[in-house]
Amino acid sequence: MSDSNEKPRNDLYEERVSQAKVVRKIVFFCVIGLILIGSILLTSGYFYIKNALGPMNEENPQEVEVTIPIGSSASQIGTILEEEGLVRNGTLFRYFVRYKNESGFQAGDYVLSTAMTMDDMIEALKDGRVIQEAELVFTVPEGLWLEDIANVIAGNTEHSAEEVMEVLNDREYIESLIHRYAMLTDEVLQEGIRYPLEGYLFPARYDFLEANPPIKQIIETMLDRTEAEVEPFLAEVEEGEYTLHNILTLASIIEREAQQSEDRYLISGVLYNRLEQGMRLQVDPTVSYALGEHRYMTTYNDLEVDSPYNTYLYAGIPVGPIASPGSDSIRAAFQPEDTDYLYFYARYNGEVIYNETYEGHNETHQMYRNEWIEAESEE
């Protein structure tokens, strides 16, 4: 009896050993296959990029006349070069420019060759001869409301502020922009939003070749600048808790609260601390925006205005931006300073005082509140 039982056990053991060998072989070949595929992909990627960065046609070079308009971004220049057959991939040109931290491209007429590498073209594009002077130049300061930006545009063109706002409120046009710009989502059209593009028109100097460019051209040029500002942070947004719309909203609050660069990063840290602890943000600029009036200071009655922008009444991040933030405020919203502060108070002279406790914050508030009262009475 014992021999008959031992035999099946041996057979079972040998079968398992055989299966284990088969499994090991399968795993081995799978690993080898993955290594080979990975090597092929890396090698292919290397040669693709090397080829893309090299000349289009070094053996039979051709000269191509190219015009780079005033105000062209790296993305727009890459598109022009690709269309003219001078680079294989305009998007790769843009990323290569960013990787090398290149800037200072000059508008003008160029004669470029298909024998030039991407590095050669970058150097050549820094030495352009401007062939056209801008007919229209205007500057949009940081922290303006959209209505104020419309007034700046109207004050420098033949378009009226009403015409500009009509375009900015055109839902069909906004929906077309959402399809074209990665930074724009349906969040800009959610219920309670005052103006869909509030916070998305970048504050900067703008140069146009035409004295009176179309309103949409002006808007899209400003959107291009904002997208260039936020693009380096898009990967962080995908991995983070907040959407780009949320972060631009925080950036707009930071812009309205701080005058100094270091305060922007600290205020950003305070705002994130309050959000993490489930506290209301309670920042006055959101109340002013909810009221639709620029205020030196808010009253207790003002704090009760029923608006999704009112951070005293509603918790979390407001429904949308309350102004157009500049570069520093956008970076601060993405890179808040690590701090234990939960409160800050902006004095009339621009100084910001921080506190970890409500008691300390209240003392600061009582000490300096009269500055704002006096300033308002002098207006």
Secondary structure, DSSP 8 states (H G I E B T S, - for coil): -HHHHHHHHHHHHHHHHHHHHHHHHHHHHHHHHHHHHHHHHHHHHHHHHHHHHS-S-SSS--EEEEEE-TT--HHHHHHHHHHTTS-S-HHHHHHHHHHTT------EEEEEETT--HHHHHHHTTS-B--S--SEEEE--TT--HHHHHHHHHHHSSS-HHHHHHHHT-HHHHHHHHHH-TT--GGGGSTT-S-TTTTTS--SEEEESSSS--HHHHHHHHHHHHHHHHGGGHHHHHHSSS-HHHHHHHHHHHHHH-SSHHHHHHHHHHHHHHHHTT-----HHHHHHHHTS--SS--TTGGG---TT-TTTS-SS-SS-SS---HHHHHHHHS-------EEEE-TTS-EEEESSHHHHHHHHHHHHHHHHHHHHH-
